[in-house]
Amino acid sequence: MSHHHEHHDGSFRTRLRHRLGRLAHAFTPHVHEPAAKVDPVMETSRQGMRTLWLSLGVLGLTTAVQAGVVALSGSVALLGDTVHNAADALTAVPLGVAFVLGRRAANRRYTYGYGRAEDLAGIVVVLTIAASCALAAYQAVDRLLHPREISQLWAVAGAAVVGFLGNEWVARQRIRTGRRIGSAALVADGLHARTDGFTSLAVLLGAGGAAIGWESADPVVGLLITAAILVVVRDAAREVCRRLMDSVDPALVDTAHGALLGVPGVRGTGQVRMRWIGHALRAEADIVVDPHLSVVQAHALAVEAEHALIHAVPRLTAATVHIDHTADHGDPHAALAHHPGRAG
C-alpha cells in the first residue's frame, strides 16, 4: 500500500508540475509565437512615427524662422531654401500614412499585410527630392541671368545657419531611425533633409559672396549644390528601387545558409529567398533532411530551422521552410519537372 501510495503521490506531483509549467507558458508566450511577432513590428512603426513627428516640428519651426527673414530681406535665395524646407517637412505625411497602414493586419486580399506602403512612400520622397533639385537649378540659372540685390545680409546668413542646423538634425534622426528599423523610405527622406541642409549652406555662401561684392556667388554655389542633390537623388532612387525589386544584402543570404546548416539534422540547403515587407524581412528556405524521418520529425526540424533563421537574420519575422530529402530515394521534385518556369 505504501509503495502504491508513493507511486501515486509521485505521479500526482509530476502531473501538477507539468500543468503548472503549461499554465506558466500560457502567460509567458515564446517570443516567436505569431502574436509576439507583431510587437516588434508595432514598436518599429512607433519609432518611425516618433521620428517623423519630431522632424516635422523641427522643420516647421525652421521654415517659420526663415519665412520671417524672407519677408524682412526679400532674399530670393532664402525663399527657395524656405520652400525646400517646407516641402521636406511635408514628406513626413506620406511616410506617416505608410507607417499607420503598416500596422494593419494581413487579410485575404493583402496576404502579406500593408508594409509595401513604405516603398510607395519612398517613391514620393524620391520624386520630392527630384522636384527640389529642379527648383534649385531653375533658381540658380534665373539668378545668373537676372542678378538681384540682397538686403539684411546678416539676417539671411543667420537664417541659412538655422536652416542647415535644422535639416542636419532631422537628417541624422531619420537616417539613424530608418537604418535601425530597416525603412528605406525613411533613410531616403533623411537624405532629402540633408540635401536641403546643403542648400541652406549655399544661401550662406551666397550671402558671403554678396557681402564682398561678388553678385554671381549665390547662383554659382546654387548650381554646385544642385549637382550634389542629383547624386543624392540617384542614391535614394537606387535604394528605393532595389527594395521594390525585392533586393536584399547578399550577406544576409549567406548568414541564413550558415544558420540552417548549423541545425542538427539538416544535411544541406537549397535556395534561400528573402524580401522586405515594409521594414520587416520574410524568407523562404529549402533544407535537405534524412528521407527516413517521419512527418512529425521533419516538421519539428523545419520549426527548428525557422527558429535558427529568426535568431540569425536581423529584422526577419517569419520564414517558410521547405523540406527536401536526399537524392537516394529519387528526385523529390520529379512531378514538377515539366514546369520550366517554376522557381526551383
Disulfide bonds with the S-S distance in Angstrom:
none
